[in-house]
Amino acid sequence: MKALTILGAMIGLLIGLGMGLATRGGWPEAFWRGMAAAVAGGLLLRWWGGLWMQSWHQVLRAREESEQKPDAETRTV
């Protein structure tokens, strides 16, 4: 999760700096925009990563349950 948060912050920083400089703003303005985008990007990717990990665990649990259940055809009465 830390890695996703850091990745989101780095992507947000680059996008914020790029947009700040594209609007022909000065470096201080571009820096503040980049920092705000870094916070937003980090939080967004952390949230998305949490959902992704939760879904991944559900799939693994469902796969384990399906492997543990005996099929109706293989049961002998």
VODO-792569 format. One line per 8 residues: number of its first residue (from 1); their letters; for each residue x, z, y of N, C-alpha, C. Coordinates in pm, 1 decimal. Layout:
N
NUM = a = X Z Y X Z Y X Z Y  ...
This chain:
77
1 = mkaltilg = 81.6 0.0 -119.4 0.0 0.0 0.0 86.5 0.0 126.5  199.0 69.2 119.2 286.7 70.6 236.4 336.4 -69.0 268.0  371.3 -141.1 162.5 425.1 -275.6 183.0 321.4 -366.2 249.0  194.7 -353.3 208.8 90.3 -435.3 270.0 68.8 -397.1 415.9  75.1 -268.8 445.6 59.0 -224.9 583.9 172.2 -277.7 671.1  294.0 -269.7 620.5 409.0 -318.7 696.4 401.5 -470.0 714.0  362.3 -540.7 607.6 348.8 -686.0 617.0 243.4 -723.7 720.4  129.9 -655.3 717.9 24.3 -681.9 815.8 70.5 -654.6 958.1
9 = amigllig = 147.7 -548.4 976.3 198.5 -516.1 1109.7 297.7 -622.0 1157.4  383.4 -668.9 1067.1 480.7 -771.2 1107.4 410.7 -902.6 1142.6  311.7 -940.3 1063.2 236.2 -1062.3 1093.3 162.2 -1046.8 1225.6  99.0 -931.0 1245.8 28.0 -906.5 1371.3 120.9 -909.2 1491.5  239.6 -850.8 1477.1 336.0 -850.6 1586.9 376.7 -992.2 1623.8  406.4 -1072.2 1522.8 446.8 -1210.4 1550.6 334.2 -1290.4 1615.1  212.9 -1272.6 1566.9 99.2 -1344.0 1625.7 74.6 -1296.5 1768.2  78.4 -1165.0 1789.2 56.0 -1111.2 1923.8 162.6 -1155.6 2022.4
17 = lgmglatr = 289.2 -1151.2 1979.3 396.2 -1198.2 2067.6 381.4 -1347.0 2097.6  349.7 -1422.4 1994.0 331.9 -1566.6 2013.5 219.0 -1598.6 2109.4  108.0 -1531.2 2092.7 -5.4 -1554.9 2182.9 24.2 -1506.7 2324.5  93.5 -1395.4 2334.6 128.4 -1344.0 2466.8 221.8 -1437.0 2541.9  317.2 -1493.9 2470.0 409.8 -1586.9 2534.1 346.1 -1724.1 2555.9  250.2 -1761.2 2471.4 182.8 -1890.6 2487.7 95.4 -1892.4 2612.7  46.9 -1775.9 2654.2 -35.5 -1770.2 2774.7 49.9 -1758.4 2900.2  179.9 -1776.6 2881.9 277.7 -1772.0 2991.2 281.0 -1635.5 3059.8
25 = ggwpeafw = 257.2 -1532.0 2981.1 268.8 -1395.7 3032.4 413.8 -1351.2 3025.1  444.7 -1244.1 3091.1 579.8 -1191.4 3086.7 605.8 -1118.8 2955.4  732.1 -1082.6 2933.4 768.8 -1013.2 2811.3 697.9 -879.4 2795.0  683.1 -799.4 2901.3 612.6 -671.1 2881.4 468.2 -689.9 2834.6  399.3 -787.5 2893.5 261.5 -813.7 2852.3 256.4 -865.6 2708.0  347.3 -955.0 2673.5 352.0 -1008.7 2537.4 385.4 -898.0 2437.3  473.2 -806.7 2476.6 510.0 -696.7 2388.0 390.6 -606.5 2360.7  314.5 -571.6 2463.2 198.2 -485.2 2443.3 91.7 -554.0 2360.4
33 = rgmaaava = 72.7 -682.9 2382.1 -22.3 -756.7 2298.5 24.5 -759.2 2153.3  154.0 -777.6 2136.0 209.2 -777.7 2001.6 192.8 -644.2 1932.5  212.8 -535.9 2006.0 197.2 -402.6 1946.9 51.3 -375.9 1908.2  -41.4 -417.2 1991.8 -183.1 -399.5 1959.1 -220.1 -482.9 1836.1  -168.9 -604.8 1830.4 -196.0 -689.8 1713.7 -128.9 -633.8 1588.6  -13.8 -568.9 1603.4 54.0 -509.1 1488.9 -29.2 -394.6 1431.0  -85.5 -312.2 1516.8 -170.2 -202.0 1469.9 -293.6 -257.7 1399.5  -357.4 -356.3 1462.1 -477.4 -415.0 1402.7 -444.3 -485.0 1270.8
41 = gglllrww = -336.7 -558.9 1267.7 -297.8 -628.5 1145.1 -261.9 -533.2 1033.2  -190.4 -426.7 1065.6 -154.7 -327.4 964.7 -277.0 -259.9 905.5  -369.8 -220.1 990.8 -491.8 -155.7 942.4 -577.6 -251.6 860.9  -587.2 -375.2 906.5 -669.2 -473.9 836.9 -611.9 -505.6 698.6  -481.5 -525.1 689.9 -422.2 -556.5 560.6 -422.5 -435.0 468.6  -412.6 -315.9 524.5 -423.4 -194.7 441.5 -563.2 -183.5 381.9  -666.2 -211.1 461.5 -804.2 -206.9 414.1 -826.2 -312.3 306.2  -781.7 -434.2 332.8 -798.7 -542.0 236.1 -721.6 -512.4 107.5
49 = gglwmqsw = -602.6 -459.5 117.8 -523.4 -424.4 0.8 -590.3 -316.5 -82.4  -654.8 -221.3 -16.3 -728.0 -117.5 -88.4 -843.2 -175.9 -168.3  -915.4 -268.6 -107.5 -1024.4 -335.2 -179.5 -970.9 -416.5 -296.6  -860.4 -484.5 -275.1 -800.1 -566.0 -379.2 -755.2 -479.6 -496.8  -690.5 -368.3 -468.2 -644.0 -279.0 -574.1 -761.8 -215.9 -649.4  -866.9 -179.5 -578.1 -984.4 -122.2 -640.7 -1048.9 -223.7 -735.3  -1059.3 -347.4 -692.1 -1115.9 -452.1 -777.6 -1027.1 -476.6 -899.0  -897.4 -474.8 -879.2 -804.7 -496.0 -988.9 -819.6 -386.0 -1094.7
57 = hqvlrare = -833.0 -260.8 -1051.1 -851.0 -149.8 -1144.9 -983.7 -162.1 -1219.7  -1088.8 -208.0 -1152.1 -1217.2 -227.2 -1219.3 -1207.1 -333.0 -1328.1  -1136.5 -440.6 -1300.4 -1118.4 -546.4 -1399.7 -1041.1 -492.7 -1520.2  -935.4 -416.6 -1495.0 -857.1 -361.3 -1605.8 -939.2 -264.2 -1690.2  -1018.9 -179.8 -1622.8 -1104.3 -86.7 -1697.7 -1207.0 -161.4 -1781.9  -1268.9 -265.0 -1724.6 -1367.9 -343.0 -1798.0 -1303.1 -413.9 -1916.5  -1182.2 -462.3 -1899.3 -1112.1 -529.2 -2008.4 -1079.8 -430.8 -2120.6  -1036.6 -309.8 -2083.4 -1007.7 -208.1 -2184.4 -1133.2 -167.7 -2260.1
65 = eseqkpda = -1244.5 -152.3 -2188.9 -1370.6 -115.6 -2253.6 -1418.0 -224.4 -2348.2  -1401.8 -349.8 -2308.8 -1446.7 -458.6 -2396.3 -1358.0 -469.5 -2520.5  -1231.6 -433.3 -2509.4 -1143.2 -435.3 -2626.1 -1172.7 -319.8 -2720.2  -1219.0 -207.8 -2667.0 -1245.8 -91.2 -2749.9 -1380.3 -100.5 -2821.5  -1475.1 -174.6 -2765.3 -1606.5 -187.0 -2827.9 -1597.3 -279.3 -2948.6  -1646.6 -236.0 -3060.8 -1649.6 -329.3 -3174.8 -1763.8 -428.3 -3156.8  -1742.1 -549.2 -3198.2 -1846.0 -651.5 -3186.9 -1957.0 -622.8 -3286.1  -2075.9 -668.5 -3255.2 -2191.2 -647.2 -3342.8 -2173.0 -725.2 -3472.6
73 = etrtv = -2103.8 -835.9 -3468.8 -2086.5 -919.1 -3588.1 -1990.0 -856.6 -3686.3  -1891.8 -782.1 -3639.3 -1790.9 -725.6 -3727.3 -1833.7 -594.0 -3790.7  -1943.2 -536.6 -3744.7 -1992.9 -411.7 -3801.9 -2061.2 -438.2 -3935.5  -2034.9 -352.8 -4027.4 -2105.4 -360.7 -4157.0 -2193.9 -239.6 -4170.8  -2314.8 -263.1 -4217.4 -2412.3 -154.1 -4228.8 -2426.4 -114.5 -4372.6
